[in-house]
Amino acid sequence: MSRRAPFAKWLDDTNDVTQTFLSAGRIPDLVNLAGGLPDPSTWPVADLTNFAECAVADHTQDSLGYSPIDGLPDLRDRIAADHSRGDLRLTRDNVLITTGGMQGLDLLGKVLLNSGDTIAAQSPAYLGAIDAWKPRAPQYRAMVLEQDGFDPRTAMTGAQFAYTVPNFSNPSGRLVPTDQRRALVASAEATGCWLVEDDPYGHLYYDAAPLPRMLDLSATGATAYDGPVIYLGTFSKMLAPGLRVGWVIAAPEVITAMTTAKQGSDMFTSGLCQRIALQAMQQGVPDRILPGILDLYRARRDALCAAMAAELSDLFTWEVPTGGMFVWAVARDPSLDTDRLMKTGLDHGVCVSPSSVFDPLGRDRRAIRLNFTLNAPEVLAEGVRRLATATRMELTRAA
């Protein structure tokens, strides 16, 4: 038998962390602190069930037939209207509906990257974005926004785009201040670099009022937005991740290019799910359930950080995030390899995300990302106790 053709080379450079933490819930008694997963109790199940029934009965063609590649016009209009404010004026030509936020990242790679092109990426970077762009074999330029002397213009010069998660970054939980947001927008204008604003956590502010989006800061009052920011949103953390409905807001030329790429990807996002999302917006469901979500997640953040202070203060340093879903903890001892810690943690019944998967080069092995939104306070405390035991075992092994 002749030898079959090999798989693409980019598959040799992938990680199995995402698959591990998404399947972790099926392991008995495992405490999953690894994923960025919402609590199922926050999902408006009764509303979504009713909306699905109404969508099929009252909008049969939209729900069960083929849909426009760029999304249902009514949903695009609604998203454009909801995001328009002040000088930011949006029309449906500024909006593309995607199959979850991840498809937006994938399509960006398809329309903006040739092999070897440079991405200026907020560091540490979201592992889903790194995975999405691996087939394009990009080069990365790290943007450590909190570093003294960081110059966004230098970082963005020559890059195809700059990738940021300014609201409670995945994985670091960092909130980018307004003055730095302005500097990033100004640098995008000056260099011609596209500025990607990935915003799945922008509604999860626990301790203060939301900061202005870079999309807003880049607006000029033009009849239709034509600025450098490419904004990604999703219903995954706002309603339910299984809907797989996200959106991109950008200049019409970007939307046109990404629509062309989407045509060869999935052709269109589920019309049924789009109709459910639209009716949820029309009925004000996201605004109605948000206060309860904030109360739940704020208490869980506090519980995780309290448990960490009791069990891990001699092992890690961290900052308490003011929103989002994550705490980023850096080992005090540089000899700790958090890739090994993840495996040892699984043996002790706790799953964490190691820092290597958030580094495009895979070199950072000194930190972990911990999620607090999925588990109740007592479960978070037990997970931290198990993590402390696993960490001390790893340090003893490394000594």
Secondary structure, DSSP 8 states (H G I E B T S, - for coil): --------GGGGG--SHHHHHHHGGGSTT-EE-SS----GGGS-HHHHHHHHHHHHHH-HHHHHS---TT--HHHHHHHHHHH-BTTB---GGGEEEESHHHHHHHHHHHHH--TT-EEEEESS--HHHHHHHGGG--EEEEE-TTSTT--HHHHHTT-SEEEE--SS-TTT-----HHHHHHHHHHHHHH--EEEEE-TTTT-BSSS-----HHHHT----SS--SSEEEEEESTTTT-GGG--EEEE--HHHHHHHHHHHHTTTSS--HHHHHHHHHHHHTTHHHHHHHHHHHHHHHHHHHHHHHHHHHTTTTEEE---SBSSEEEEEESSTT--HHHHHHHHHHTTEE-EEGGGGSTTS---SEEEEE-SSS-HHHHHHHHHHHHHHHHHHHHHH-
